[in-house]
Amino acid sequence: MNKRPDFEKIFDWAPGIFLILLPDPPKFTIIAANKARLQATMSSDSQIGKGLFDMFPDDPNDPNATGVENLRHSLLRVLKTAKSDTMAVQKYDIPKPDGSGFEERYWSPVNTPVLDSNGKILYIIHEVEDVTDYILLKQTGDDQLKLTQELEEKVKIAEREVYQRAQEIQKANLKLQTA
């Protein structure tokens, strides 16, 4: 059985979250998205043929949003170097399907060029891992740690105050006994 694998089917069913982009800045046209990507971004295959940043803009209500800028720089580095570019974890909120705003999401992205035999970039594979649950859990843990540290500090202050008052009461009792 020397049958050639159906790479389109493999791509579509791959558990990783993938987009295939054209190297056509500034648009970076989406030409394929696997099922995992569509599910993770709560979107449909209607994004095919559209620009990446048209489909996934920054949240206009978040003045600190840098997802589009960071991703654009990564894609441009891929075009310049013809090498993969791994990005730091990005906060990149995604539009809700009902148009009611954006959902907070965190991604670990890698952008990889697909080269022809002459080294020309044909496509860019945009792969992400959704790390939202991990980041939110870590933030919750960090918040809990901060609260614990604040409570420990308040307990230390209260202990010092109780000790000082006990000392004052002891001195007052000595004076009363002497008197």
MODELLER restraints for C-alpha pairs under 7 A, 6 or more apart:
rsr = mdl.restraints
at = mdl.atoms
rsr.add(forms.Gaussian(group=physical.xy_distance, feature=features.Distance(at['CA:11:A'], at['CA:34:A']), mean=6.26, stdev=0.5))
rsr.add(forms.Gaussian(group=physical.xy_distance, feature=features.Distance(at['CA:12:A'], at['CA:34:A']), mean=4.33, stdev=0.5))
rsr.add(forms.Gaussian(group=physical.xy_distance, feature=features.Distance(at['CA:12:A'], at['CA:35:A']), mean=5.61, stdev=0.5))
rsr.add(forms.Gaussian(group=physical.xy_distance, feature=features.Distance(at['CA:13:A'], at['CA:34:A']), mean=6.83, stdev=0.5))
rsr.add(forms.Gaussian(group=physical.xy_distance, feature=features.Distance(at['CA:13:A'], at['CA:35:A']), mean=6.44, stdev=0.5))
rsr.add(forms.Gaussian(group=physical.xy_distance, feature=features.Distance(at['CA:15:A'], at['CA:36:A']), mean=6.07, stdev=0.5))
rsr.add(forms.Gaussian(group=physical.xy_distance, feature=features.Distance(at['CA:16:A'], at['CA:36:A']), mean=6.44, stdev=0.5))
rsr.add(forms.Gaussian(group=physical.xy_distance, feature=features.Distance(at['CA:17:A'], at['CA:34:A']), mean=6.81, stdev=0.5))
rsr.add(forms.Gaussian(group=physical.xy_distance, feature=features.Distance(at['CA:17:A'], at['CA:36:A']), mean=5.17, stdev=0.5))
rsr.add(forms.Gaussian(group=physical.xy_distance, feature=features.Distance(at['CA:17:A'], at['CA:37:A']), mean=4.53, stdev=0.5))
rsr.add(forms.Gaussian(group=physical.xy_distance, feature=features.Distance(at['CA:17:A'], at['CA:127:A']), mean=5.59, stdev=0.5))
rsr.add(forms.Gaussian(group=physical.xy_distance, feature=features.Distance(at['CA:17:A'], at['CA:128:A']), mean=5.49, stdev=0.5))
rsr.add(forms.Gaussian(group=physical.xy_distance, feature=features.Distance(at['CA:17:A'], at['CA:129:A']), mean=6.48, stdev=0.5))
rsr.add(forms.Gaussian(group=physical.xy_distance, feature=features.Distance(at['CA:18:A'], at['CA:33:A']), mean=5.89, stdev=0.5))
rsr.add(forms.Gaussian(group=physical.xy_distance, feature=features.Distance(at['CA:18:A'], at['CA:34:A']), mean=5.78, stdev=0.5))
rsr.add(forms.Gaussian(group=physical.xy_distance, feature=features.Distance(at['CA:18:A'], at['CA:37:A']), mean=5.74, stdev=0.5))
rsr.add(forms.Gaussian(group=physical.xy_distance, feature=features.Distance(at['CA:18:A'], at['CA:125:A']), mean=6.74, stdev=0.5))
rsr.add(forms.Gaussian(group=physical.xy_distance, feature=features.Distance(at['CA:18:A'], at['CA:126:A']), mean=5.64, stdev=0.5))
rsr.add(forms.Gaussian(group=physical.xy_distance, feature=features.Distance(at['CA:18:A'], at['CA:127:A']), mean=4.56, stdev=0.5))
rsr.add(forms.Gaussian(group=physical.xy_distance, feature=features.Distance(at['CA:18:A'], at['CA:128:A']), mean=6.70, stdev=0.5))
rsr.add(forms.Gaussian(group=physical.xy_distance, feature=features.Distance(at['CA:19:A'], at['CA:30:A']), mean=6.80, stdev=0.5))
rsr.add(forms.Gaussian(group=physical.xy_distance, feature=features.Distance(at['CA:19:A'], at['CA:32:A']), mean=5.63, stdev=0.5))
rsr.add(forms.Gaussian(group=physical.xy_distance, feature=features.Distance(at['CA:19:A'], at['CA:33:A']), mean=4.47, stdev=0.5))
rsr.add(forms.Gaussian(group=physical.xy_distance, feature=features.Distance(at['CA:19:A'], at['CA:34:A']), mean=6.71, stdev=0.5))
rsr.add(forms.Gaussian(group=physical.xy_distance, feature=features.Distance(at['CA:19:A'], at['CA:125:A']), mean=5.90, stdev=0.5))
rsr.add(forms.Gaussian(group=physical.xy_distance, feature=features.Distance(at['CA:19:A'], at['CA:126:A']), mean=5.03, stdev=0.5))
rsr.add(forms.Gaussian(group=physical.xy_distance, feature=features.Distance(at['CA:19:A'], at['CA:127:A']), mean=6.49, stdev=0.5))
rsr.add(forms.Gaussian(group=physical.xy_distance, feature=features.Distance(at['CA:20:A'], at['CA:30:A']), mean=5.96, stdev=0.5))
rsr.add(forms.Gaussian(group=physical.xy_distance, feature=features.Distance(at['CA:20:A'], at['CA:31:A']), mean=5.64, stdev=0.5))
rsr.add(forms.Gaussian(group=physical.xy_distance, feature=features.Distance(at['CA:20:A'], at['CA:32:A']), mean=4.98, stdev=0.5))
rsr.add(forms.Gaussian(group=physical.xy_distance, feature=features.Distance(at['CA:20:A'], at['CA:33:A']), mean=6.41, stdev=0.5))
rsr.add(forms.Gaussian(group=physical.xy_distance, feature=features.Distance(at['CA:20:A'], at['CA:123:A']), mean=6.52, stdev=0.5))
rsr.add(forms.Gaussian(group=physical.xy_distance, feature=features.Distance(at['CA:20:A'], at['CA:124:A']), mean=5.77, stdev=0.5))
rsr.add(forms.Gaussian(group=physical.xy_distance, feature=features.Distance(at['CA:20:A'], at['CA:125:A']), mean=4.76, stdev=0.5))
rsr.add(forms.Gaussian(group=physical.xy_distance, feature=features.Distance(at['CA:20:A'], at['CA:126:A']), mean=6.15, stdev=0.5))
rsr.add(forms.Gaussian(group=physical.xy_distance, feature=features.Distance(at['CA:21:A'], at['CA:28:A']), mean=5.65, stdev=0.5))
rsr.add(forms.Gaussian(group=physical.xy_distance, feature=features.Distance(at['CA:21:A'], at['CA:29:A']), mean=5.38, stdev=0.5))
rsr.add(forms.Gaussian(group=physical.xy_distance, feature=features.Distance(at['CA:21:A'], at['CA:30:A']), mean=4.65, stdev=0.5))
rsr.add(forms.Gaussian(group=physical.xy_distance, feature=features.Distance(at['CA:21:A'], at['CA:31:A']), mean=5.73, stdev=0.5))
rsr.add(forms.Gaussian(group=physical.xy_distance, feature=features.Distance(at['CA:21:A'], at['CA:123:A']), mean=5.62, stdev=0.5))
rsr.add(forms.Gaussian(group=physical.xy_distance, feature=features.Distance(at['CA:21:A'], at['CA:124:A']), mean=5.03, stdev=0.5))
rsr.add(forms.Gaussian(group=physical.xy_distance, feature=features.Distance(at['CA:21:A'], at['CA:125:A']), mean=6.35, stdev=0.5))
rsr.add(forms.Gaussian(group=physical.xy_distance, feature=features.Distance(at['CA:22:A'], at['CA:28:A']), mean=5.37, stdev=0.5))
rsr.add(forms.Gaussian(group=physical.xy_distance, feature=features.Distance(at['CA:22:A'], at['CA:29:A']), mean=5.21, stdev=0.5))
rsr.add(forms.Gaussian(group=physical.xy_distance, feature=features.Distance(at['CA:22:A'], at['CA:30:A']), mean=6.61, stdev=0.5))
rsr.add(forms.Gaussian(group=physical.xy_distance, feature=features.Distance(at['CA:22:A'], at['CA:31:A']), mean=6.92, stdev=0.5))
rsr.add(forms.Gaussian(group=physical.xy_distance, feature=features.Distance(at['CA:22:A'], at['CA:122:A']), mean=6.97, stdev=0.5))
rsr.add(forms.Gaussian(group=physical.xy_distance, feature=features.Distance(at['CA:22:A'], at['CA:123:A']), mean=4.99, stdev=0.5))
rsr.add(forms.Gaussian(group=physical.xy_distance, feature=features.Distance(at['CA:22:A'], at['CA:124:A']), mean=6.31, stdev=0.5))
rsr.add(forms.Gaussian(group=physical.xy_distance, feature=features.Distance(at['CA:23:A'], at['CA:121:A']), mean=6.99, stdev=0.5))
rsr.add(forms.Gaussian(group=physical.xy_distance, feature=features.Distance(at['CA:23:A'], at['CA:122:A']), mean=6.87, stdev=0.5))
rsr.add(forms.Gaussian(group=physical.xy_distance, feature=features.Distance(at['CA:23:A'], at['CA:123:A']), mean=5.85, stdev=0.5))
rsr.add(forms.Gaussian(group=physical.xy_distance, feature=features.Distance(at['CA:23:A'], at['CA:124:A']), mean=6.50, stdev=0.5))
rsr.add(forms.Gaussian(group=physical.xy_distance, feature=features.Distance(at['CA:27:A'], at['CA:51:A']), mean=4.76, stdev=0.5))
rsr.add(forms.Gaussian(group=physical.xy_distance, feature=features.Distance(at['CA:27:A'], at['CA:52:A']), mean=6.49, stdev=0.5))
rsr.add(forms.Gaussian(group=physical.xy_distance, feature=features.Distance(at['CA:28:A'], at['CA:51:A']), mean=5.49, stdev=0.5))
rsr.add(forms.Gaussian(group=physical.xy_distance, feature=features.Distance(at['CA:28:A'], at['CA:52:A']), mean=5.65, stdev=0.5))
rsr.add(forms.Gaussian(group=physical.xy_distance, feature=features.Distance(at['CA:29:A'], at['CA:49:A']), mean=5.84, stdev=0.5))
rsr.add(forms.Gaussian(group=physical.xy_distance, feature=features.Distance(at['CA:29:A'], at['CA:50:A']), mean=5.40, stdev=0.5))
rsr.add(forms.Gaussian(group=physical.xy_distance, feature=features.Distance(at['CA:29:A'], at['CA:51:A']), mean=4.33, stdev=0.5))
rsr.add(forms.Gaussian(group=physical.xy_distance, feature=features.Distance(at['CA:29:A'], at['CA:52:A']), mean=5.87, stdev=0.5))
rsr.add(forms.Gaussian(group=physical.xy_distance, feature=features.Distance(at['CA:30:A'], at['CA:47:A']), mean=6.85, stdev=0.5))
rsr.add(forms.Gaussian(group=physical.xy_distance, feature=features.Distance(at['CA:30:A'], at['CA:48:A']), mean=5.22, stdev=0.5))
rsr.add(forms.Gaussian(group=physical.xy_distance, feature=features.Distance(at['CA:30:A'], at['CA:49:A']), mean=5.40, stdev=0.5))
rsr.add(forms.Gaussian(group=physical.xy_distance, feature=features.Distance(at['CA:30:A'], at['CA:50:A']), mean=5.73, stdev=0.5))
rsr.add(forms.Gaussian(group=physical.xy_distance, feature=features.Distance(at['CA:30:A'], at['CA:51:A']), mean=6.02, stdev=0.5))
rsr.add(forms.Gaussian(group=physical.xy_distance, feature=features.Distance(at['CA:30:A'], at['CA:52:A']), mean=5.94, stdev=0.5))
rsr.add(forms.Gaussian(group=physical.xy_distance, feature=features.Distance(at['CA:31:A'], at['CA:48:A']), mean=5.19, stdev=0.5))
rsr.add(forms.Gaussian(group=physical.xy_distance, feature=features.Distance(at['CA:31:A'], at['CA:49:A']), mean=5.62, stdev=0.5))
rsr.add(forms.Gaussian(group=physical.xy_distance, feature=features.Distance(at['CA:32:A'], at['CA:48:A']), mean=6.10, stdev=0.5))
rsr.add(forms.Gaussian(group=physical.xy_distance, feature=features.Distance(at['CA:38:A'], at['CA:44:A']), mean=5.72, stdev=0.5))
rsr.add(forms.Gaussian(group=physical.xy_distance, feature=features.Distance(at['CA:41:A'], at['CA:94:A']), mean=6.62, stdev=0.5))
rsr.add(forms.Gaussian(group=physical.xy_distance, feature=features.Distance(at['CA:42:A'], at['CA:97:A']), mean=6.19, stdev=0.5))
rsr.add(forms.Gaussian(group=physical.xy_distance, feature=features.Distance(at['CA:43:A'], at['CA:97:A']), mean=6.50, stdev=0.5))
rsr.add(forms.Gaussian(group=physical.xy_distance, feature=features.Distance(at['CA:47:A'], at['CA:55:A']), mean=6.44, stdev=0.5))
rsr.add(forms.Gaussian(group=physical.xy_distance, feature=features.Distance(at['CA:53:A'], at['CA:68:A']), mean=6.77, stdev=0.5))
rsr.add(forms.Gaussian(group=physical.xy_distance, feature=features.Distance(at['CA:56:A'], at['CA:94:A']), mean=6.38, stdev=0.5))
rsr.add(forms.Gaussian(group=physical.xy_distance, feature=features.Distance(at['CA:57:A'], at['CA:68:A']), mean=6.51, stdev=0.5))
rsr.add(forms.Gaussian(group=physical.xy_distance, feature=features.Distance(at['CA:58:A'], at['CA:65:A']), mean=6.04, stdev=0.5))
rsr.add(forms.Gaussian(group=physical.xy_distance, feature=features.Distance(at['CA:58:A'], at['CA:67:A']), mean=6.29, stdev=0.5))
rsr.add(forms.Gaussian(group=physical.xy_distance, feature=features.Distance(at['CA:58:A'], at['CA:68:A']), mean=5.96, stdev=0.5))
rsr.add(forms.Gaussian(group=physical.xy_distance, feature=features.Distance(at['CA:58:A'], at['CA:92:A']), mean=6.95, stdev=0.5))
rsr.add(forms.Gaussian(group=physical.xy_distance, feature=features.Distance(at['CA:58:A'], at['CA:93:A']), mean=6.81, stdev=0.5))
rsr.add(forms.Gaussian(group=physical.xy_distance, feature=features.Distance(at['CA:59:A'], at['CA:65:A']), mean=6.63, stdev=0.5))
rsr.add(forms.Gaussian(group=physical.xy_distance, feature=features.Distance(at['CA:59:A'], at['CA:93:A']), mean=6.38, stdev=0.5))
rsr.add(forms.Gaussian(group=physical.xy_distance, feature=features.Distance(at['CA:59:A'], at['CA:102:A']), mean=6.33, stdev=0.5))
rsr.add(forms.Gaussian(group=physical.xy_distance, feature=features.Distance(at['CA:67:A'], at['CA:90:A']), mean=6.39, stdev=0.5))
rsr.add(forms.Gaussian(group=physical.xy_distance, feature=features.Distance(at['CA:67:A'], at['CA:91:A']), mean=6.34, stdev=0.5))
rsr.add(forms.Gaussian(group=physical.xy_distance, feature=features.Distance(at['CA:67:A'], at['CA:92:A']), mean=4.96, stdev=0.5))
rsr.add(forms.Gaussian(group=physical.xy_distance, feature=features.Distance(at['CA:74:A'], at['CA:85:A']), mean=6.20, stdev=0.5))
rsr.add(forms.Gaussian(group=physical.xy_distance, feature=features.Distance(at['CA:75:A'], at['CA:111:A']), mean=6.64, stdev=0.5))
rsr.add(forms.Gaussian(group=physical.xy_distance, feature=features.Distance(at['CA:78:A'], at['CA:84:A']), mean=6.04, stdev=0.5))
rsr.add(forms.Gaussian(group=physical.xy_distance, feature=features.Distance(at['CA:78:A'], at['CA:85:A']), mean=6.15, stdev=0.5))
rsr.add(forms.Gaussian(group=physical.xy_distance, feature=features.Distance(at['CA:78:A'], at['CA:112:A']), mean=6.97, stdev=0.5))
rsr.add(forms.Gaussian(group=physical.xy_distance, feature=features.Distance(at['CA:78:A'], at['CA:113:A']), mean=6.54, stdev=0.5))
rsr.add(forms.Gaussian(group=physical.xy_distance, feature=features.Distance(at['CA:82:A'], at['CA:113:A']), mean=6.03, stdev=0.5))
rsr.add(forms.Gaussian(group=physical.xy_distance, feature=features.Distance(at['CA:82:A'], at['CA:121:A']), mean=6.86, stdev=0.5))
rsr.add(forms.Gaussian(group=physical.xy_distance, feature=features.Distance(at['CA:83:A'], at['CA:112:A']), mean=6.48, stdev=0.5))
rsr.add(forms.Gaussian(group=physical.xy_distance, feature=features.Distance(at['CA:83:A'], at['CA:113:A']), mean=6.25, stdev=0.5))
rsr.add(forms.Gaussian(group=physical.xy_distance, feature=features.Distance(at['CA:84:A'], at['CA:110:A']), mean=6.90, stdev=0.5))
rsr.add(forms.Gaussian(group=physical.xy_distance, feature=features.Distance(at['CA:84:A'], at['CA:111:A']), mean=5.48, stdev=0.5))
rsr.add(forms.Gaussian(group=physical.xy_distance, feature=features.Distance(at['CA:84:A'], at['CA:112:A']), mean=4.21, stdev=0.5))
rsr.add(forms.Gaussian(group=physical.xy_distance, feature=features.Distance(at['CA:84:A'], at['CA:113:A']), mean=6.27, stdev=0.5))
rsr.add(forms.Gaussian(group=physical.xy_distance, feature=features.Distance(at['CA:85:A'], at['CA:110:A']), mean=5.70, stdev=0.5))
rsr.add(forms.Gaussian(group=physical.xy_distance, feature=features.Distance(at['CA:85:A'], at['CA:111:A']), mean=5.21, stdev=0.5))
rsr.add(forms.Gaussian(group=physical.xy_distance, feature=features.Distance(at['CA:85:A'], at['CA:112:A']), mean=6.51, stdev=0.5))
rsr.add(forms.Gaussian(group=physical.xy_distance, feature=features.Distance(at['CA:86:A'], at['CA:109:A']), mean=6.16, stdev=0.5))
rsr.add(forms.Gaussian(group=physical.xy_distance, feature=features.Distance(at['CA:86:A'], at['CA:110:A']), mean=4.38, stdev=0.5))
rsr.add(forms.Gaussian(group=physical.xy_distance, feature=features.Distance(at['CA:86:A'], at['CA:111:A']), mean=6.45, stdev=0.5))
rsr.add(forms.Gaussian(group=physical.xy_distance, feature=features.Distance(at['CA:87:A'], at['CA:108:A']), mean=6.64, stdev=0.5))
rsr.add(forms.Gaussian(group=physical.xy_distance, feature=features.Distance(at['CA:87:A'], at['CA:109:A']), mean=5.47, stdev=0.5))
rsr.add(forms.Gaussian(group=physical.xy_distance, feature=features.Distance(at['CA:87:A'], at['CA:110:A']), mean=6.09, stdev=0.5))
rsr.add(forms.Gaussian(group=physical.xy_distance, feature=features.Distance(at['CA:88:A'], at['CA:108:A']), mean=6.36, stdev=0.5))
rsr.add(forms.Gaussian(group=physical.xy_distance, feature=features.Distance(at['CA:89:A'], at['CA:106:A']), mean=6.63, stdev=0.5))
rsr.add(forms.Gaussian(group=physical.xy_distance, feature=features.Distance(at['CA:89:A'], at['CA:107:A']), mean=5.50, stdev=0.5))
rsr.add(forms.Gaussian(group=physical.xy_distance, feature=features.Distance(at['CA:89:A'], at['CA:108:A']), mean=4.55, stdev=0.5))
rsr.add(forms.Gaussian(group=physical.xy_distance, feature=features.Distance(at['CA:90:A'], at['CA:106:A']), mean=5.48, stdev=0.5))
rsr.add(forms.Gaussian(group=physical.xy_distance, feature=features.Distance(at['CA:90:A'], at['CA:107:A']), mean=5.22, stdev=0.5))
rsr.add(forms.Gaussian(group=physical.xy_distance, feature=features.Distance(at['CA:90:A'], at['CA:108:A']), mean=6.34, stdev=0.5))
rsr.add(forms.Gaussian(group=physical.xy_distance, feature=features.Distance(at['CA:91:A'], at['CA:105:A']), mean=5.89, stdev=0.5))
rsr.add(forms.Gaussian(group=physical.xy_distance, feature=features.Distance(at['CA:91:A'], at['CA:106:A']), mean=4.49, stdev=0.5))
rsr.add(forms.Gaussian(group=physical.xy_distance, feature=features.Distance(at['CA:91:A'], at['CA:107:A']), mean=6.54, stdev=0.5))
rsr.add(forms.Gaussian(group=physical.xy_distance, feature=features.Distance(at['CA:92:A'], at['CA:105:A']), mean=5.64, stdev=0.5))
rsr.add(forms.Gaussian(group=physical.xy_distance, feature=features.Distance(at['CA:92:A'], at['CA:106:A']), mean=5.87, stdev=0.5))
rsr.add(forms.Gaussian(group=physical.xy_distance, feature=features.Distance(at['CA:92:A'], at['CA:107:A']), mean=6.96, stdev=0.5))
rsr.add(forms.Gaussian(group=physical.xy_distance, feature=features.Distance(at['CA:93:A'], at['CA:102:A']), mean=5.83, stdev=0.5))
rsr.add(forms.Gaussian(group=physical.xy_distance, feature=features.Distance(at['CA:93:A'], at['CA:103:A']), mean=5.34, stdev=0.5))
rsr.add(forms.Gaussian(group=physical.xy_distance, feature=features.Distance(at['CA:93:A'], at['CA:104:A']), mean=4.59, stdev=0.5))
rsr.add(forms.Gaussian(group=physical.xy_distance, feature=features.Distance(at['CA:93:A'], at['CA:105:A']), mean=4.89, stdev=0.5))
rsr.add(forms.Gaussian(group=physical.xy_distance, feature=features.Distance(at['CA:94:A'], at['CA:102:A']), mean=5.27, stdev=0.5))
rsr.add(forms.Gaussian(group=physical.xy_distance, feature=features.Distance(at['CA:94:A'], at['CA:103:A']), mean=5.40, stdev=0.5))
rsr.add(forms.Gaussian(group=physical.xy_distance, feature=features.Distance(at['CA:94:A'], at['CA:104:A']), mean=6.90, stdev=0.5))
rsr.add(forms.Gaussian(group=physical.xy_distance, feature=features.Distance(at['CA:94:A'], at['CA:105:A']), mean=6.84, stdev=0.5))
rsr.add(forms.Gaussian(group=physical.xy_distance, feature=features.Distance(at['CA:95:A'], at['CA:101:A']), mean=5.89, stdev=0.5))
rsr.add(forms.Gaussian(group=physical.xy_distance, feature=features.Distance(at['CA:95:A'], at['CA:102:A']), mean=4.36, stdev=0.5))
rsr.add(forms.Gaussian(group=physical.xy_distance, feature=features.Distance(at['CA:95:A'], at['CA:103:A']), mean=6.34, stdev=0.5))
rsr.add(forms.Gaussian(group=physical.xy_distance, feature=features.Distance(at['CA:96:A'], at['CA:102:A']), mean=5.34, stdev=0.5))
rsr.add(forms.Gaussian(group=physical.xy_distance, feature=features.Distance(at['CA:96:A'], at['CA:103:A']), mean=6.23, stdev=0.5))
rsr.add(forms.Gaussian(group=physical.xy_distance, feature=features.Distance(at['CA:105:A'], at['CA:132:A']), mean=5.24, stdev=0.5))
rsr.add(forms.Gaussian(group=physical.xy_distance, feature=features.Distance(at['CA:106:A'], at['CA:130:A']), mean=6.14, stdev=0.5))
rsr.add(forms.Gaussian(group=physical.xy_distance, feature=features.Distance(at['CA:106:A'], at['CA:131:A']), mean=5.43, stdev=0.5))
rsr.add(forms.Gaussian(group=physical.xy_distance, feature=features.Distance(at['CA:106:A'], at['CA:132:A']), mean=4.53, stdev=0.5))
rsr.add(forms.Gaussian(group=physical.xy_distance, feature=features.Distance(at['CA:107:A'], at['CA:128:A']), mean=6.00, stdev=0.5))
rsr.add(forms.Gaussian(group=physical.xy_distance, feature=features.Distance(at['CA:107:A'], at['CA:129:A']), mean=5.56, stdev=0.5))
rsr.add(forms.Gaussian(group=physical.xy_distance, feature=features.Distance(at['CA:107:A'], at['CA:130:A']), mean=4.75, stdev=0.5))
rsr.add(forms.Gaussian(group=physical.xy_distance, feature=features.Distance(at['CA:107:A'], at['CA:131:A']), mean=5.41, stdev=0.5))
rsr.add(forms.Gaussian(group=physical.xy_distance, feature=features.Distance(at['CA:107:A'], at['CA:132:A']), mean=6.81, stdev=0.5))
rsr.add(forms.Gaussian(group=physical.xy_distance, feature=features.Distance(at['CA:108:A'], at['CA:128:A']), mean=5.35, stdev=0.5))
rsr.add(forms.Gaussian(group=physical.xy_distance, feature=features.Distance(at['CA:108:A'], at['CA:129:A']), mean=5.07, stdev=0.5))
rsr.add(forms.Gaussian(group=physical.xy_distance, feature=features.Distance(at['CA:108:A'], at['CA:130:A']), mean=6.58, stdev=0.5))
rsr.add(forms.Gaussian(group=physical.xy_distance, feature=features.Distance(at['CA:108:A'], at['CA:131:A']), mean=6.67, stdev=0.5))
rsr.add(forms.Gaussian(group=physical.xy_distance, feature=features.Distance(at['CA:109:A'], at['CA:127:A']), mean=5.69, stdev=0.5))
rsr.add(forms.Gaussian(group=physical.xy_distance, feature=features.Distance(at['CA:109:A'], at['CA:128:A']), mean=4.19, stdev=0.5))
rsr.add(forms.Gaussian(group=physical.xy_distance, feature=features.Distance(at['CA:109:A'], at['CA:129:A']), mean=6.47, stdev=0.5))
rsr.add(forms.Gaussian(group=physical.xy_distance, feature=features.Distance(at['CA:110:A'], at['CA:126:A']), mean=6.06, stdev=0.5))
rsr.add(forms.Gaussian(group=physical.xy_distance, feature=features.Distance(at['CA:110:A'], at['CA:127:A']), mean=5.26, stdev=0.5))
rsr.add(forms.Gaussian(group=physical.xy_distance, feature=features.Distance(at['CA:110:A'], at['CA:128:A']), mean=6.23, stdev=0.5))
rsr.add(forms.Gaussian(group=physical.xy_distance, feature=features.Distance(at['CA:111:A'], at['CA:124:A']), mean=6.44, stdev=0.5))
rsr.add(forms.Gaussian(group=physical.xy_distance, feature=features.Distance(at['CA:111:A'], at['CA:125:A']), mean=5.66, stdev=0.5))
rsr.add(forms.Gaussian(group=physical.xy_distance, feature=features.Distance(at['CA:111:A'], at['CA:126:A']), mean=4.65, stdev=0.5))
rsr.add(forms.Gaussian(group=physical.xy_distance, feature=features.Distance(at['CA:111:A'], at['CA:127:A']), mean=6.27, stdev=0.5))
rsr.add(forms.Gaussian(group=physical.xy_distance, feature=features.Distance(at['CA:112:A'], at['CA:124:A']), mean=5.45, stdev=0.5))
rsr.add(forms.Gaussian(group=physical.xy_distance, feature=features.Distance(at['CA:112:A'], at['CA:125:A']), mean=5.05, stdev=0.5))
rsr.add(forms.Gaussian(group=physical.xy_distance, feature=features.Distance(at['CA:112:A'], at['CA:126:A']), mean=6.58, stdev=0.5))
rsr.add(forms.Gaussian(group=physical.xy_distance, feature=features.Distance(at['CA:113:A'], at['CA:121:A']), mean=6.03, stdev=0.5))
rsr.add(forms.Gaussian(group=physical.xy_distance, feature=features.Distance(at['CA:113:A'], at['CA:123:A']), mean=5.92, stdev=0.5))
rsr.add(forms.Gaussian(group=physical.xy_distance, feature=features.Distance(at['CA:113:A'], at['CA:124:A']), mean=4.46, stdev=0.5))
rsr.add(forms.Gaussian(group=physical.xy_distance, feature=features.Distance(at['CA:113:A'], at['CA:125:A']), mean=6.24, stdev=0.5))
rsr.add(forms.Gaussian(group=physical.xy_distance, feature=features.Distance(at['CA:114:A'], at['CA:121:A']), mean=5.69, stdev=0.5))
rsr.add(forms.Gaussian(group=physical.xy_distance, feature=features.Distance(at['CA:114:A'], at['CA:122:A']), mean=5.63, stdev=0.5))
rsr.add(forms.Gaussian(group=physical.xy_distance, feature=features.Distance(at['CA:114:A'], at['CA:123:A']), mean=5.11, stdev=0.5))
rsr.add(forms.Gaussian(group=physical.xy_distance, feature=features.Distance(at['CA:114:A'], at['CA:124:A']), mean=5.89, stdev=0.5))
rsr.add(forms.Gaussian(group=physical.xy_distance, feature=features.Distance(at['CA:115:A'], at['CA:121:A']), mean=4.51, stdev=0.5))
rsr.add(forms.Gaussian(group=physical.xy_distance, feature=features.Distance(at['CA:115:A'], at['CA:122:A']), mean=5.57, stdev=0.5))
rsr.add(forms.Gaussian(group=physical.xy_distance, feature=features.Distance(at['CA:116:A'], at['CA:122:A']), mean=6.41, stdev=0.5))
